[in-house]
């Protein structure tokens, strides 16, 4: 009985861990896409000075 309890707790922990990692990666990708878009918009504007 204790083994089943521990297994369920561990599986729940691993699911939460995987969900957190997925959210972290999605947030990083969103920030990187915004940064790339910002760089693309600045291509020639700084060299004209």
Number of C-alpha atoms within 10 A of each C-alpha: 5 7 8 9 10 11 11 12 12 12 12 12 12 12 12 12 12 12 12 12 12 12 12 12 12 12 12 12 12 12 12 12 12 12 12 12 11 11 10 10 10 11 9 9 8 7 7 5 5
